[in-house]
Amino acid sequence: MKFNFVYVKNDVYRKNDISKAQVEVSTSALENANEEDCRSLLDMLRANAKDIDEKKFGSISSFNFNRNVFYKGRWNELSKIARGLFIDTSTGHIAARGFDKFFNYCEGQFNTDAWLKGNLKFPATAYKKYNGFLGILGFDKSTKSFLFCSKSCIEGTYPTYFKDIFYELKKDEDESYFTSLANHMIESDSCLLFEVIDPKNDPHIVKYDREDLVLLDEVKLTQKFSHSSYEELCDAGKKFGFKVKEKIGVFNDWDELKSLIDEMQIYSRNCNEEGCVIEDAVGYHFKMKLGWYKFWKEMRRYMQKIAKGQVVSTSGLQTPLMNKVFAWMKAKPREWYQGKSIIDVRDEFEKEMKNGQ
């Protein structure tokens, strides 16, 4: 059999693919980098292997609390730190880190009305919570390259989603942009935290029309959590062209904040937002989810069981709307759910309800 080979020139490519190249950062910035030696923290993390998992990526390891901590509530100061924590084990320096673990309103023993009223320091600020996944952008000084991290990985599915979206959004920037960004991170001894919104590969509850990154925080590479002020974050966002998380409002006392909390718990149709993160005057954080978001997150659980043909207990259907949505979903054949997210299912339900079907 004879083959005819056809050669097609590809004119669609990144002429200078910065994503695969070293960044020529300032030598003085590297020499003057203020790096905290965290070997004692590294030893403690490894000594608590029953609660904290280590994944190795060359000289950098990630440390994250495991399912035992999450489901059994075995929280302490060490397990709260181990959430997207990346340490260069060859130097003992933190390479990238996320937020310390913080909790939802009325989750566990904290964040009840009584606890918040007695412990929050005002004023407290509420910021919009976005419905994607956490992307942590660090810079590896030894390889002079950016680190694209999720909560537990430098390589793999979610870091790749993050990296691809980052470079797609910055495809028109030249090398000087990335050099400036890397120098900024080195000189401030920080990493950047983003909400990565990927409606194609990683849909959640909130419907988004396109891929995006939202700058959530600039966090110092220190054992004790420390971050930039909102004003500093906005300055960095403006300088490097990042969308910055939205400030919802400032609350001067518990009564003002409680009004917001009560309002957010009421179901509001077609809200299409997750909720907010509230930070008090000394940096204590907690999350508040909207009634709309919690409703559809719960209905996603029912949808997944129906799609798998599992027996579903209806004891949790506590409102007329929950029963209505469940009955509608139950009437659909299992094969109808193939390839559909809860967003697709919700859109179809609301469409049919609008048309009176």
Phi, psi and omega in degrees: 000134181255135181254141172254119183266131179246126181257124180243123179286134178263112179264000181254099181198162176273112187299328181227084191286092182295338182293342181248009185242159172289152176259126183279085183276167181292130178297321180294325178296318179295318182293328184262007181300131181269099187247128180274131177280116185245033181296325179294322175296318179301317179297318180293320179298315181290332178286346180248047184295340179290337181247340188232125180266141175247131172241135186255132176231078188068231181279350181257131177244144172260147179232127181217141174300148183257186185296330179300317179294314185296310186278336180258359177066034183272065183269137171213181184298328181287313181291333177290327178289324186282072179214091186074043180254122184239121183240132172282104187288346178280337182242340184082009181263146175285126181270327179195154177204153178260201174288151162297150179301130171227165198241165177286161170304128179060032175261121179070210185277345181258173173065020167285165179303316182295317181294314181296317181299324183273343189240336181294143176252122185263154009283153176247147183240136178254133177240145179298136177260130183260154191251068175228223174229160184281127172245129182248118180259112176246180176225123180274109184291333181286322180261354182053050180217155179288147174253123177254109188241150166255202181291337184222357188225152168258331179245159176116193191299303187287319173301326178292317175304313181300310182299315182297318179292319179303308183287333175292318179292333182252023185295339181267000180276150176264182185298329182297328178298310184291326175296316179297319179296315180297316178298321178300316182292321179293312184293328179269358180051057187217168168234164183251135180252131182234150162270120180264118182254115183226083186295338180280308186268338187216064178286145179242246180252317181282138181270124175241149183269341184205165176292147181198163172234135176240122180287116183266323184190161171241113191248134179290148181272061182234158181297315177277130184298128178213138184215167180289158172289165180296325179295317177295322179296317178296323178297316179295319179299317179294317183295320186252008173071040177252140170291133183253146179308146184273132174277125181275316181176167178244135186238126191271344179204176184296321182298318178297315182292322181296328177297318177296315181301313180297318180296321183290337182279347179281132180293128177233120186293143177058037180288313177058041172218153182277314184154219181211163171248130182250130180237128181272185188292342179249013172095008176286132182246146163209160184255147177229119181261141178290151176303320178300314182295314181297324179299308185285336173292320177292320180292333174297323178298317177295318180302315182296322178292318179298316182297331179270356181074023181277156174289131185244123173282133182260012183294338181274358180278093193259356181229157177303322181292320177299316179295323180294314180294319180298313180299320179295315180293322182296331182284346180278141176293152184303320183294341179296332185278350185301125178078006183258140172266173177297333177295315178298316182294316180297317179301317181292319178300311183292327176296314181292322178294322179294324181274001176075023180279000000 
